[in-house]
Amino acid sequence: MKKLTAPLLGALLMVLAGCSGTPNTAEKKQAEKPPEPVTGQSALYRMYQVARSWAPDIQVLRLASRHLDDVPTPPPGKASAWDATFTSANRGQARSYTFSVVEQLPMLHKGVFAGMPEGYSGPHGVTAPFTIMAVKTDSDAAYQTALKEGGADYDKKHPGTTISVLLEKTDKFPDPAWRIIWGESAGTSNFSVFVDASTGAYLEKMH
């Protein structure tokens, strides 16, 4: 009996090991969740952390959401990819960065990716750099404010419109402002709402 028991036990252990391996693989596949879009403030801070290694005195010039093909439409106020531009007075340069939750080569890399520095001699036109500490209200909260200030009514009349997000400091407002845009871009949209990025207060709507 002992001679028969040992082989049988060995075979039984192999069968059990094989059976236990299948659920583990399935569990790993189930655990792999699709990439989740992020808010503007979250993406900005991730890019800022990387950009500081380029220039410790950086300020934010611009942040904009990016629309991606073959990626599910994110909740309003969030995006799967963001573009940011930082400036350095000490270097006299500006540099663009991207943050993406997916890889879409050759134009977009997953995570934070830096572009090449360019010359920058200071503010031109209506926009100016600002410190990241001024961004105290996030883009998803700004969207909720925009809904209350006409966005909900616009949604009813134009269901399914793409929502874009832009963050800039212009000479119209004392603080940087989120611009929640109903459309692919500010230039093509006929309705958008400005929300103060520092206080979260409604500022203005354009239509």
N, C-alpha and C positions, 0 to 999 in steps of 0.2 A: 504493500500500500504506500509505503514511503517513497518508493521509486516512481510510482504513478502520481503521487501528490505534488511533487516538486515541479515536473513539467506542466501539470495542469495549472498550478498556481502561477507559473511564469507566463503561460498563455493568457490566463485570465487578466493578469496585470497589464499585458500588452494591449488587450482589447479595451480595458478600462482607460488606459492612457490615450488610445486612439479616439475613444468616444469623448473623453474630456477635452481633447484638443479642438474638436469641431465647435463646441459652444464658445470657447475662448476666442476663436477667430471671428465668429459671428458677433460676439459682444464688442470686439474691437471695432468692427465695421459700423455697428450701431452707435458706438461712442464717438465716431468721427463726424462731428457736426459740420454743416456747411458754414463757410465764413460769414460772420455777422457784420453788417455795416456799422459804422461808428459816427458819433456826433462830431461836429466841427471842432469843439474845444479839445476833445480827446485826440483827434488827429493832429491838431496844432501843437499840443504839448509834446507829442511823440517826435514830430519834426523839429521842434525847438530844441529838444534835448540833443539831437544829433547835430543841428546847425551850430550850437554853441561851441563845438569843437573846432569849427571853422573860424568863428569870430565871437569872443565872449560878450561883445557889446551889441549883439544883434537886436533889432526891433522888427516887428511885424509890419509889412507893407500891405499884404493882401492874402486872403484865404478864400478858396472857391471850391465848391463840390464839383465832382466830375461824374458824368453819366457813362456807364460801361455797357457795352453790348454783351449779350449772353449771360447776364447777371440779373437775378430777380430784382424787381424794383424795390428799393429800400423804403422804410417808413419815412414820411416827411420829416425833415430836420436832420436826417442821417444820410450817409453816402458810403458806397463801397470804396471810393477813392477821393482824395482831396489834393489840391494844388496849393502851395504856399510860397510866398516870396518874402525873404528877410533882407534887411539892409544892415550894413556896418559902416558907421561914420568914420571909424578909425582906418578901415581899409579903403573907404571910398568905393565900395562895391555893393552889389545886390546879388542874391543867389536864390534860385528856385529849387524847391523840394517837392516830392510827391510822397503820399502815403496811400497804400492800397492793401486791401485784405485779400486780393487775388493777384495772380501773375498773368499778365497779358503782354507777352513779349512781341515785338521788340520795344514797344513804347512805354510799357508800364511794368514795374517790378513790385513784387510783394514786399511789404514793409516800407521802410523809409529809403528813398533814393535821392541823391543830390545831383543837381545840374551843375553846369559850369558857371563860375562867378562872372559877373559883368560889371562894367563901370557904373557908378552911381554918385552923383554930385549933390544930392539933396532933393527935397520935394519939388515936383513940377506939376502944374495943374492944380486940381482940387483935392488930390489925395496926399496923405502924409503918413510916415511911419508912426507906430505907437508901441508901447510896452505890452508884453504879454499879460502882465498883471492887471491890465485894464479890462481883460476879457473875463468877467465874473459870471455872466449869463451864457448858458450853452445854446446851441443852435436849435435843439428840439424844444426847449422852453420858449425860444423866440418864435418858433413856428406856432406854438399854442397861442401866444399873444397875437400873432398875425391872423389867426383864425377868428379871434374875437373882434378884430378890427376890419372886418370885411372879407377875410379869406374864406370863411364858411359860405357866405352868400355867393362868392365867385365860384367855389367848388360846385355848388348846386347848378349854376348856369353852365359851367364848363367842366363836367366830371371827367376824371382821368387825366387832367392836365399835369405835365411833369413839374415837379417842384425842385427848384435850384436854390442854392444858398451862397451868398457872398458876404464877406466881412472886410470892411474898409473903414478908414477914418477920413471923412471929407470935411471941407470947410463949412458945411451946412450944420453940423452937430458938434458939440464939445467933446464927445466920446466916440470911440469906434462904434460902428453900428452893424448889426446883422441886417442883410437885405434878403427877405424871403420872397422868392420870385416864382410866380406861376408862369412857367415857360422854360425853354431850353437855355435861355441866357437873358441878361438884362436888356440887351439890344433888341431882342425879338419879342419880349414880353409886353403885354398891355396892362399888367396889374402886378404890383409888388408892395411890400410893407417893410418899413424900416423900424427896427427895434434896438434900443440902446444896449450895447453889449456889456456895459458896466452895471447899469441899474435894472435892466430888463423892462424898462418903460417903453410904451408905444411912442414912436416919434412922428411918423408920417406915412402916408400911402400914395402911391403913384399909379395912375390909370389913364 
